[in-house]
Amino acid sequence: MQTITDLVEVLENRQTLDQAGLTRLLTTPKAEPLYQAADRVRKRTVGDEVHLRGLIEFSNYCRRNCLYCGLRAGNSRLHRYRMTPAEIVATARFAVGLGMKTIVLQSGEDSSYTVSELCAIVQTIKKMGVAVTLSIGERSRSTYAALKEAGADRFLLRIETTNEQLYARMHPGMSYQNRVQCLYTLKELGYETGTGSLVGLPGQTPAMLAADLVFFKELDADMIGLGPFIPSPGTPLAQAAGGAVDLVLKMMALTRLLMPEINMPATTALGVKDPAGYQKGLSCGANVVMPNMGERDYKRLYAPYPGKEGWASNAETQLAKIKAVLQQMGRTVSPGYGFRVRGG
Ligand code: SF4
C-alpha cells in the first residue's frame, strides 16, 4: 500500500489521483506533507500575491430553504434587508477607493431585483475599472447571459455537495441536476466559474468529499470556495455538530494539488471557525481573501451562520487586519484583477 508521502507525490507530479487515494488523504491524521505540497504548488503556480475581492452582501432575502443556512426563507427570526441599487453602487465605489480590483455582489436568491436593474448595477460598477463577480444563485440561462453581456466577469455557485442524496436532504425543493446545469451554462457563457463545498455537513463522508474534488476537476472550475459547516440558529441543523477546520484545510490542499492554477479563497467561515483560519487557509493553498465592504448593520444581518458579524467592525479595520496577516506571512496584495492564469 502506498504511503501518504507517496500519494502526495503522485498528486503533486501528476495533478490527478483516484477517489480512493483522495479519500485516504482526507482521513490521514498526518496531513503535514499534504499541506506543504499544496503550499509549494501554490507558490510555484500562482505565486505569493493574494487577490483581495471586495464583498458586498446586498440582500439577505432568499426564496430557498437550505437546511444549514440562516438566510433560508423559513427563518422568521432574521431581520431582512435589501440594499437599493444606489446603495450597492455607492458601496462598490467605496470598495474601489480602498483598492479593491474585484467587486463581488452576493445575495440570497432574491428575485425582487429585475434583470435590467442587476445589469445596470453591473454596468455602472464595471465603469469603475474593476472585475465583477456575481454570487446570486440559480437563474435562467437568459439572465446569466444578460448579466455577462452587461460586463460580469465571474460567477460563484457552490455545489455544496455532489452526493445527490445528501444534496436532496439539504436542499428541499431544489434539483441537483439543475445546479450542475447552471454551472455548465455559466462556463459556456464565458464566465470564470466558481464552485465549492460545505465541509462537515451531517451525513457527509470523506468519500463524498473526494467525489466533490473529482467533480471540481471535471468541471474545470476556475475558482473553488471551501468552508466549514457552522450550525446556525433558526435552522433545522442548529443543534448539529459543525465541520472541522482540519478537514477544510485538507480539502483546500487537495484542490490546489489537483488544480494548480485556480483561485481559491481562505473563506470567511474558516476565519470565523478558527482565529488563525485565514493564515491556515493561506498556508494550505489559498491565494484569495474576500474582505466584507458592507455597512456594519447589513453585515450583522447577512448571517448564513453565526459569528461572522463580529469578525471586524468596519471594512478599513478588516482590510488592515488582512494586510497585517499577509505581511507576516511574506505574501503581498496583488495589484492585478486576479483572473485565472492558465499554464502558469
Ligand atoms: S444557501 Fe443560498 S440559496 Fe440556500 S438558503 Fe442560504 S442563501 Fe438561500
Residues whose N, C-alpha, C, O or C-beta is under 5 A from the ligand:
A	BS01	SF4	C62 R64 N65 C66 C69 L71 R72 S107 G108 E109
